[in-house]
C-alpha cells in the first residue's frame, strides 16, 4: 500500500511539474514581451540600484 502511495505521489508530482513547465513557458513569453520596457526603466533609473 505504501509503495502504491509513493507511485501515486510521484505521478502527481510529475503532472504538477509538467503543468508548471507550461506555465513557466507562458510566463517566459510574457516576460520577453515586457523585458525591453523593464530594462529601459531599470537603466534610466540608476538611483534604484
C-alpha positions, 0 to 999 in steps of 0.5 A: 500500500505504501509503495502504491502511495509513493507511485501515486505521489510521484505521478502527481508530482510529475503532472504538477511539474509538467503543468508548471513547465507550461506555465513557466513557458507562458510566463517566459513569453510574457516576460520577453514581451515586457523585458525591453520596457523593464530594462529601459526603466531599470537603466534610466533609473540608476538611483534604484540600484 
